[in-house]
Amino acid sequence: MKMNDLPKWIAAPIEPVLASVSHMIEAMQSPIGQIWPMWAKVQQLERKIELMQAALGRIEERQIAASSPRTVQELEFQVSSQWGEDGILHYLTTHVAIPSRTFIEFGVETFVEANCRWLLTQHNWSGLVLDGSEANIAAIKRDPIYWRHNLKAVQAFVTAENINSLIEKNGLSGEVGILSVDVDGVDYWIWKAIDCVNPAIVVAEYNGLFGPESAVTVPYDPAFDRSKAHFSCSYYGASLGGITALAREKGYALVASNSAGNNAFFVRRDLLNDAVREVAVTDAYLRRNFREARAADGTLAFSTFEEEAAMIAHLPVVEVGG
């Protein structure tokens, strides 16, 4: 039966519906309509790549376990971390008695590239992540890991004044496995303020531009923004000596740094052993090779280490550690 054969009182109400369906069918047959199945294939491909990366990471773990690395850098591998932190943390969590397989990590952006993601997805850790961007937190909650694993993501601009309440009101206190501090700013002061948890391992970013000898940090400002503090975006954080001085005050020992020269690893002193030992700042410090300084117009300057260090040499720092 055709539409013309139907009584008008029946045909009139359903004509708009049929027209919409017809337009949808035409759209699905057009190049625009083909986007949806193509997008589904892209998502499937992304998932397959993720599974292959995970498989390679597990192979790396087994190879490290079967080897006798001479340096910490030989432990490194990268699946979810920015540099080689996945490998270092795997080694540390394997050789340190972890009282609780939980982590707290802040400054995570979308958590796609993060220090603790590998432990979450491959070793069934649970954790709390904090980031100041509402869009970043929304992206984390859309990520399939959010329902596959025990992860809580909270939008908050972290300061020394609010960090303890943020941690406690999200259900964590006392013993935790890892605290990862990376806010590209007043990291020293935020870690100094934390007293509601007792992590086994702390990962803290440091600013290698301050050199291997100094024990300094940028002054505290709860609203610190490295992009506004100096046009280079290179003025932030603490030196390795500075963050290590704080670690000593809090009962931690420096045990490693990554080969990129920007992350330090600390273990609580009561958990040190023959496989995880304290190292000196001068031995752990590695001069970084990455070039992230900006020129005055906001473009990447591709400066040398010396040029980048000179850009911020006149800016105020606080000497710490006595």
Secondary structure, 3 states (H helix, E strand, C coil): CCHHHCCHHHHHHHHHHHHHHHHHHHHHHCCCCCHHHHHHHHHHHHHHHHHHHHHHHHHHHHHHHHCCCCCHHHHCECCCCCCCHHHHHHHHHHHCCCCCCEEEEECCCCCCCCCCHHHHHHHCCEEEEEECCHHHHHHHHHCCHHHHCCEEEEECCCCCCCHHHHHHHCCCCEEEEEEEECCCCCHHHHHHHCCCEEEEEEEEECCHHHCCCCCEECCCCCCCCHHHHCCCCCCCCECHHHHHHHHHHCCEEEEEECCCCCEEEEEEHHHCCCCCCCCCHHHHCCCCCCCCCECCCCCECCCCHHHHHHHHCCCCCEECCC
